[in-house]
Amino acid sequence: MDRKAFRKEYLLNLITSPVTIGPFLAGVTALGAGVALSMPLAALGGLVGIVLGPGIAITRFTLESDKLAEETRIRVQSKEQEKRTARLDKLYTDLHYDDDPRTEQLLQELREITKVLRAGFEQNEPWARALSGRLTHDVMSLVNKLFYSCVDQLEQSLALYRKVDDLNHGPAREALEARRRDLITEVEASVQSLTGIVSGIQDLEPVAAPATDTTLSSIRHELEERLRIDKKVRQQQRDMLNPEVCEELLEEE
């Protein structure tokens, strides 16, 4: 979770809550009316309302801090999930037009894999109960990183496709096409690796064969190795998309 977004949302939740903002706005209105109409009591009531609003906010911060934090966490996570879903939906739509059916299929498979994992934890499947501890958190974090690493690569493959589409046939176009093919191949390898890893996690049993540090360490090692490869590939693609590199390829023509 983005801590900066959490803090911002927390303050907004605290300050703009109806129980906080209501007395304050009513006080401002009453004060304005009291001054304009020369009504001392109304003006005094307005001042009370203005002071009451911040007072309620301070009280809530002191007595309901945990409740506010939980409400804020849920709200921030919901917004972040909406942004992630919108990003993935847009990418899936865009990949329909890149003349390669593999790309949208890969994205769909990635989403299904993570959906299975989330459902398993929500339903407390046997394999989910076998996972516990800090090491498990590391493994699941790596699964998430690998997922978005693949998403980044698919976005880069789309950028390469668009760049290739603007070029005439020649060395520059052929080089970019080759890089794009390599990139998609790496995504395929990552999806295959992630599928195998998730299958291994699902084979864990909490009683008959409880997950050991060795088991999870092996899964984590495989994920880290896959991420290391993906990171190298992503950097190569960024270099290939660099305008200076493209100009050098064009000059070779």
N, C-alpha and C positions, 0 to 999 in steps of 0.2 A: 504494500500500500504506500502511496505517495504521502510522506509525512507532511510536506508543505500543504498539500491539498486537504489533509486531515485537519491540520491546525486552522486553516481558513474556514473549512466547513464547520468546525467546532465553534468558532467564534460567531459565525453567522447563525448557527443553531441557537446559541446562547442569547445573542443580542436581538435577533428578529423573531424570537418566539412570541406568540400572541400574548402570553402572560407577562412578557417583558415590555414589548413594544406598545401594547394596548394602553396601559396607564400613562406611558410617556406621551403618546400622541394625543390622548384625551387631555392630558395636562397642558400641552402646548396649545391646544384648541381653546381650553377654558381660560388660560392665561391671556391669550390674544383677545378673546371676547371680553374678559373682565377689564382689560386695559382700555379697549376701544369703547366700551359702554360704561366705563367708570363704575365698575362693580367690584369693590374690594374683595368680597367673599369669593367671587368666582375666580379672581386673579390668584387669591391665596390657595384655593383648591387646585388651580392649575399648577402652581409651584409644588404643591404636595405630590401631584401626579407625576410631574417631571422628575422629582427626586425618587419617587416610589419605583419607577421603571428600572433605573440602575441598581436600586437596592434589591429588587427581586432578582436581577441578573446575578448580583454578588451572592445572594442567598442560594440560588440554584447552583452556582459554581462551587459553593462550599459544601452543600448538602446532597446535591444530585450529580456530582462530577462523574461517577462511574456510569450512571444511567445515560448522561449526555454523551459520554465517550462511546458507549455501545450504540446509541442511536446514530451518532456521527459515523462510526465505523461501517455500519450497515448501509448508510446513505452513500458514503464515498465508494464502497465496494460495488454498490449497484450502478453508480455512474461510470466507474471504471469498466465494469462488465459491459455496459451499453456501448461504450467507446470501442472496446475490443471486438464486440459482435459486429458493430457497424463497419469496422476496418476489414474484418474477415469476409463479411457479406459483399462488400464492394470489390475486394480482391477476387473473390470467386466469380463475380459477374464479369470483371475485366478479363479474367483468364479464359473466358469463353471465346474471346476474340483474338487469341494469340496463335492460332493455327496449330495448336498442340494439345490434344485432349488429355494428355498425361498430367498437365499442371493442375487443372481444376480437380481432377481425380485425386491427386496427391493431397491437395488441400482438404478435400472432403474426408479422406482417410485420416488425416491428422486430427480433424475435428471429432471424428467418431472415436478415435483412440482416447482422447482426453475426456470425451463425454462418458465413456465406459469407466474410466478411472474415477471421475467425480461421482457417478452414480454408485459405484462400489463403496466409496467412503460414506456417502449419504445413507446408504442402506446397510452399512456396517457388515459387509460381506466377510466370510471367514478369512480371506487373504488380507482384507483391510485390518482386521483385528490382529493379524500376525505382525503388522507393521507398527512399530512404536519407537519412541526415542528420538534423539537429535539426529542420528544417522538417517532415519527415515525421512525427516524433514529435509535433509540435504538431498536425498535421492529424488523426492518429489519436486524440489526446487529445480534440480537439474532436468527433470522431465519437462517442466514448464519452459526452461531456457532452451532446450532442444526444440520444443514445439515452435517457439517464436523465432528461433534461428532458421528453421525451415520456412516459416512465413516470410522472413526477411529475404531469404534466397529466392523464393517465388516472386516476390515483388521486384527483386533485381532482375530476374529472368524476363519479367514483363517489360522493364525499362530497356533491357538489351533488345528485346523484340521490336520495340518502338524505334529504337535507334537504328537497328538494322533495316527497318522498313523505309527509313529516309535515305538509305545509301544505294548507290548503283552497284551492280555486280563488280567485284574486284577483290583484292587482298583484304581491304578493310572490312568489307561485308563478310567475307569468309571467316576472318579471324573472330569477329563478334559472334557469328553463328556458331562457331566451334566452341567458344567460351560459354555460350548459352546452353548448348547441348551438354557440356561438362557440368554446368551448374545444375541442370535438371537431373542429370545422372546422380549427382551428389545428394540431391534432395530425395531421390528414390532410395538411395542407400540409407539415408537417415531415417526415412519412414520405415524401411524394412527393419532396421536396427531397433527403432522405438517399439515396433510391433512385437519383436521378439522379447524385448525387455519387459514390456507390459504383460506379455504372456507368462514370463517367468515370475513376475510379481503375483499374478493371479494363481499360480500354482502353489503359493505359500499356504501352509495350513497352520493355524494357531496351536493345535494340540498335537497332531501326529508328527508334524515337522515344523516346529516353530522357527521363525526367521532368526538367523544368527547374524552377528556382526559381520562374519565372513561372507554370508550370502548377500547381504545388503552392500557390503564393501565391493563385492564383485560387480553388482549392478551399477553402483556409483562409478566404479572405474570405467566400465564400458560407456556409460553416459559421458563422462569427462573426456574420454578419448574421442567419442563422436563429436562432441562440442569443439574440441581442439581442431579437428579436421574441418568442421563447418566454419570455424572462425577464419582459418587460413583461406578457404574457398571464398568467403565473403569479401576478404581483403583483396583477393585477386580480381573479383568482380568490380569492386569499387575503383581499383586501378584501371580496369578496362573501360569504365564509364567516365574516367577523367578526361576532360576535353583535350588536354595536352596529348594524351595517349592516342585519342581518336585522330588528332591532327597528324601525328606521326604516321599512323596507319594510312591516312589519306595521301600523305606525301609519298609513301612507298608505291602508290599506284602510278 
